[in-house]
Structures are given as structure tokens and as C-alpha cells.
């Protein structure tokens, strides 16, 4: 990274020794108390806070809640163990990510860089959303939730990949005023994303762990909604407004159903494309094989005709030395002429078969030169197969 990002480390510098795992990309300020950390936030614009969970003198969960209440800055917990209960507790307190000590050497730099870039993108997105909301409020003031859902279901059929599908879904979710994380699972990939198109590690892990725990998983003012290949984490459910709470669950769930249906369609299209490529490869291989067989067949037919004609010439040249009478010579002559006629007949039939085979190969070659199937060419191939059978 070209820039040097200022960050705060809250904890005991003699435990995890987090600062030793940082490079020159980060400018770290060590703080040993919640008060020092809050003071530092008020004095400077820090990009991120690392919280050492092994420091017994700091109530890390309460400190995180206070820090998040004071400044919109990402908070990452660093723990000496990898515990799912602790991870959920960290997330409940407002943490943006959770790292165990074994990951510091390999993942710390990448996680910090990704979260800081994600924060910058979110800050830009907030400005854009503020402008977009002003315009959307005027344009959609008379549009009901049902209208939003219907429009999404119409638009979703034009999505050609899961990335586009996710962005369309976030556009529809804007009208509900909810902050979400999304996971889309196709047969070919798993896509985790926020409204800005990027993903957060902690939210992605939670969605993966909760995707099979029922249609709704509620904890605090957050809800995970699962339908098929789609999971949505809503981070700001209106738990104090029962009517709005129920409306969001019902209406958003129909959006998830539409998104899941499109994922199934995209998977089907992907499988069909793979099957088409397989058929194309097999057919082209068959074309090469049949061309080789055709050439070998022609060579064999010519060799047979040459052998028969040479044999007839040799017999005719030797007849005067065989001591046969005229009747015997005539009978042998008739037999040789019949053999030559039969050989020529077989050769001519082979030429006709070769012509039909050549037409079939021409149709096959023309069919697979294009990415789209021409029904006229397909019909010609069927007719050629009928001739060959």
C-alpha cells in the first residue's frame, strides 16, 4: 500500500504483540485503556481499531460498544482462541471482524487492508446513497412494497450472473431502509457481498454457519433470512415496530424467493453450456475419426479392385499354358468377368456411401462453427444420419 493508515491498538502490548505483525503500511498507536482510546479518536481521524481480547483489565465488549457509539470506525477483535460463541459475542458488541492469534502472521495485513478499503467504499457509498435517496423519495413516494417486489421479479430475469443479481437485490432492498449482508450460493461459486459490492469476513462466516438453521434466525436487532441458495443478514431490524418488522420479513422473503429462482436458472444455463461444450468436443472428435475411417475405407476398396484386376490379368496371361479346352477357358473367363463386375459394383456402392458421409461431415462442421444452433442445419444432419443408417 502506498499510503500509511493510522490505526489504534487497544490492549496489553506484552500479550499478543499485535504491533510486531504490522508493517510500514500502518501507523499504530498503543492504548491501554478505554479512556485513552476514546481520547485518541477525538484527537485524530483513525481508520481502524484493533482490540486485544487477552487483556484482563479491559472490558472489551463494553469498550467496543462505546467506541462504535462515538465514531464510525471499524473494530477488529484479536483473540488467543478460535471460539464461535466468542465470535458471536464480538459481533453483538459491534465488531467488524474477529481474528485468532494463529491467523496474525498470514491474514492480519490482508484483513486490515480489506476492511479499511471497505470503510472508504462505504463512506463514498453513503454520500451517493444520500443523493440517491433524495431522488428516490420523489420518484418512489407512491410506490408500494408490492410494486418494488414486482419490479425486482421482472428485472431479475435479465441478470446474467450472481454479481448482477446481488446488486439488483440490494437496489430493491433500499426501499425498505435496511442495512444488509448477502450470500448467494450457485453450483459454480459462492458470492458474499455488501451494498457496495464488497464482502465482510465476519458477516460471510455467520451467513455460512446459519444458512441451514431455518428460514429465520433472529438475534437482537438482527435477522438472518434463508431461502434455498440465498441468505440475507438484516442488521437493523425495527424490533420496536411490530408492524414494520413483520412487513419487512414477509416482503423481503419474497425477494429472496425470486433471487433463488434466478440462481437455479443460472445454474441450469451453466450446466447446459457445459453439456453443449461436451457434445461439441465429442462431435468434433467423431468428425475427425470418421474422416480417418472414410479415407481408410476408400484405400481398402481401391486395393481390393486392383488385386482383383491384377489377378484376372495374370490368369488370362496363363491360360495358354494351362492346357484347358475352349469350354473350360470360356467358363473361367466368365467367372473372372463376374468377379470384376461384382468388385466394381461394391466399389461404386462405396463411393455413394462416401458421398453421403462427406455431406454429413460438412453439415457437422457447419453446425459447430457458430455458438448458436441453426435448426435448418440440425435437420440436415438428421436426414444425413437417416441416409447412413
HELIX and SHEET records of a PDB file:
HELIX    1   1 UNK A   18  UNK A   21  5                                   4    
HELIX    2   2 UNK A   34  UNK A   43  1                                  10    
HELIX    3   3 UNK A   60  UNK A   70  1                                  11    
HELIX    4   4 UNK A   84  UNK A   92  1                                   9    
HELIX    5   5 UNK A  101  UNK A  103  5                                   3    
HELIX    6   6 UNK A  104  UNK A  139  1                                  36    
HELIX    7   7 UNK A  145  UNK A  155  1                                  11    
HELIX    8   8 UNK A  156  UNK A  158  5                                   3    
HELIX    9   9 UNK A  162  UNK A  173  1                                  12    
HELIX   10  10 UNK A  174  UNK A  176  5                                   3    
HELIX   11  11 UNK A  201  UNK A  210  1                                  10    
HELIX   12  12 UNK A  242  UNK A  318  1                                  77    
HELIX   13  13 UNK A  319  UNK A  321  5                                   3    
HELIX   14  14 UNK A  326  UNK A  367  1                                  42    
HELIX   15  15 UNK A  375  UNK A  388  1                                  14    
SHEET    1   A 5 UNK A  26  UNK A  31  0                                        
SHEET    2   A 5 UNK A   5  UNK A  10  1                                        
SHEET    3   A 5 UNK A  48  UNK A  52  1                                        
SHEET    4   A 5 UNK A  74  UNK A  79  1                                        
SHEET    5   A 5 UNK A  97  UNK A 100  1                                        
SHEET    1   B 5 UNK A 190  UNK A 193  0                                        
SHEET    2   B 5 UNK A 180  UNK A 185 -1                                        
SHEET    3   B 5 UNK A 230  UNK A 234 -1                                        
SHEET    4   B 5 UNK A 222  UNK A 227 -1                                        
SHEET    5   B 5 UNK A 216  UNK A 219 -1                                        
END                                                                             
